């Protein structure tokens, strides 16, 4: 088409995997931990984790997120060595088997470095590169990085979280971490932001954040959301247990996509794919 050729649609380059950002992406969750709040222990064995990976991709996942350390409220930290013992065998077993990229959910530079070497194509960092040495290494990883907002740390983050200006504080923190990452050599096109639902936020904070989600989208970067099966969903449904929050989680994902979220992190891929498709269709058709 020569000079009249349309510009390529925006995309996230995950170590050679091109993820289009002109539509919402579904990120399937696999926790290779004994203590995650929803699926802890179910996929600790590499074989079980690999089976789940194939199942989530078959249901429509665009990418997967593997975590070897629980970040649920009250969770105790694990060493980098233990985290790697959980994550790397799964990455190595899945290498070449899937047609989607794999993200690793970690805040430790040593784990991120080894995970990328083992085939990880994205790093999902709940500490937004604040761990010692993370900023200095991040550019060398050569993969997209998700920077998340968290008030406090997992062991204590839900003990009376407080904000004077919730939306402003979350937005400004993410903007500052993006600037720090760019100053450290990470290209802007490799950055994703996550407002951190459930990380140092009360139920009321979470729903206020969802209500004003467009303020995070206005940062101009792809926004990832993770509300799947969290207590904010159970609270709105009469304190339902985690395994009974599938429909509520899909509804929350749809609301976020309606306001511009580009990546939805979920335990329940099939239900989320459908809910997000409706939200995105209404958003697109309604704006024409």
N, C-alpha and C positions, 0 to 999 in steps of 0.2 A: 504493500500500500504506500511505500515511499514516505514522503513528508506528511501524507494524510493519515499515516498509521496511528491508531489510537495508542495512548500511553498504557503500558502494562498495568493491570490492577495491582494495588498495594499487596505486599505479601511479606511474611516472616520467613527468612532463610534460616532453617534449622539444620545446619551442617549438610546442606545439599537437598534437604526436603523443603519444598516450597509450599508454605501454608498461606492460602489466600486470605486476605483480611477484609474482602468486600462482602463477606458473609460471616455469621458467627461460627466459631469452631468449638467442638466438643472435646474436652480433655477428660479422659477416663482415669479414675483414681485407683491405684493399687498400693496398699500399705503393706510392706513386708516387715511388719512389727507385731509384737505380742500384745500391745496395749493401746492401739488407736481406738478412738471412741466408738466407731461404727463397725469396722471390719477387722479389728485387731486380732491377730492369731490365725485368721482364715487363710492368709496367703503368705505366711512366714516361710514355708518351704518353697524353694525355687520352682519346683514342678507345678505346685498349685498356683503360684504367681504367673507362670507362663500360660497355664490354661486360662486363667482369668484375663490375661492380656489378649489372647486370641478371641475370647468371647466378647470383650468390650469393643474390639475392632470390628468384629462381625456385626455388632449392634449399631455401628456408625461412628465410633470415636475417630476423631481426626488426629489426635495425639494422645499419649499416655503420660501419667505423672506417677513415678515410683518414689515412695518415701521409706527410708529406713530408720527414722526416728520420729516418734509420736510428738505432735505439737498440741495435743489436746490440753485443755486447762488442767493444771496440776501435774503435767507429765514431767518425769525426771529425765535429764539429758543422758545421752549415751556417748561413748567415745567415738572418735572418727574410725578407729579400727573396727569396732562392732558395727557401725553403720555401713562400712564398706563390705563387711562380711555378709551383710544382708542384701545389699543392692547389686554389687558387681556380678555375682553369679547369675542373677536374673538378666542383667544387661547382656552378658556374654552369651547366655542361652538364647536370647531373642535376637541377637545380631544376625541380620540377613533373613529373618523369618517374617518380619512385619513390613508393611508398606507405609507405615506411619512413624513419625519421629517419637522418641522417648525423652521426656523431661525427668530430671531427678530433683526431688524436693529436699534441699539441704541448705544449711547456712554455713557449713564448714568448708574453707578453701581446699583443704586436703581431699575431702570427699568429692567436691566439684571437679577438681583436677583429675582424679582417678576415674570418676564417672565418665567424663568426656573422653578420656583415653579408652574406656571400655565401650564407647558407643553412644553415650548420652548426647542428645542434640539440643538440649535446653537446660538451664538451671532455674529452679523456682526457689527463691530465697526469701524466707519469712523475715529475715533481719535486714534485707535490702542492702547487702554488702557492708554491714556495719561490723561484722566479725573481724578480729585482727588479721590483717593481711589480705582480706577479701578484695578490697578495692585495687590493691597493687597487682593482684593476679587476674582480675576479671577480664581484662582485654585479651589476655593470652588464651583464655578458654575458647574464644572464637565462636561462641554460640549465643543465641538470645538469652537474656536474663530477665526474670520477672522480679520486680522490686515491690515488696509488700509493706504496708503500714501495720505496725503492732505497737500498742502501748504496753510497756513492761516486757515481761518474758513469760513463757508458757506456765511456769510453776505458779506465778502470782498474778498473771494478767487480768484475771476475772475478780480480783478482790477490790470491789468498789472502784471501777474505772471512772475517771472524771475528765471532762473537757469543758473549757470555757467557750470554745467555738469549734464544735465537732467537725463540721465540713471544712472550715478554713484550716484547722490544724492537720487534718488528714491530707488535704490537697497540698498544703505548703510543705509538709514533710516529704511527700512523694516528689514534688517538684525539686526539692533540695537534693534528694537522693539521685534523681535523674541527672541533675547538674554535676554532682560529685562523680557519678559513673562516667559521664561524658568527659569530665576533666581528667579522669584516669585513663582515657583512651578507648572507652567502650562506645562504638558508634550509636547514635540515637536510634537508627533503624533496627538495632538489636535489643531495644529496651521495651519492656511491657510493665504496666503498673497494676497493682492490686490493692484496693482500699482495706482489705483485711477484715472482712466480716467475722465477728466472733473472737478477734484477737485484741483483747483489752478493750472490749466494748460491751455494754449492757444490751439487753434485748431492745430497749428503747433506742439506744444509740444505733443498733443495727438497722432498725426500720427507718430511723431518720436518715441514715446514710443511703438506704435504698430509695427513699422518697426523693432525695436530692442528688441522685447518682450522676446526673448530667454534669455536675460541677467537677467530677473526676474525669469524665469523658473530655471535658473542655481542656484538659492538659495536652491533648493532641497526640496521645500515644495509645496503642491498643490497651484496653482494660480487661483484665482477667477477674472473674468473680468466683468465689467459692463459698456457697451457702449450703451445699448438699448435706442433708440430714442433720444440720446443726441445731443447737438448742433453740435458736430463734424460730425455727420451723416448728419444733415440738411445742413451744410456748403458744404459738398462734392456733394450734390445733388441739388445745386442751391437754398439753403435756404428754403427747404421744411419744412412745419410745422410738429410737432411731430407725429401726427397720420399718416403721409405719409412717415415715415422712417422705416417701417417694413422690407422691403427687404434689404435696406442698412445696417440696424442693424444686420440682419442675416448674411450678407456678412462679416461684421467686426468680428462677433463672429467666423465665419469659419476661418478667417485669424489668429485669436488668438489661436484657437484649433490646427490649422496646426503647430503652433509653440510651442504647449505644454500646453495650458490652460486646466485645469481640471474641472472648474466650470464656467458656463456662466449664468449670471444674466440677465433676460429678461422679458419684458412685454408681448412678443409675442411668446409663447411657441411653438406652432405647426410649425411655419415657422423656428424657430431656431433649433428645433429638426432635421428637414430635412437638413438644411444647415450644421449643425455640423456633422451629419452622413456622409455626402459626404467628408468633410474635414478629419475626423478621418479615414475613409476607405482609402482615398488616402494616408494618412500618414502611416498607418499600412502596406498596400499592397506594397506601394513603397519602404518600408524599408526592405522587406523580401528578 
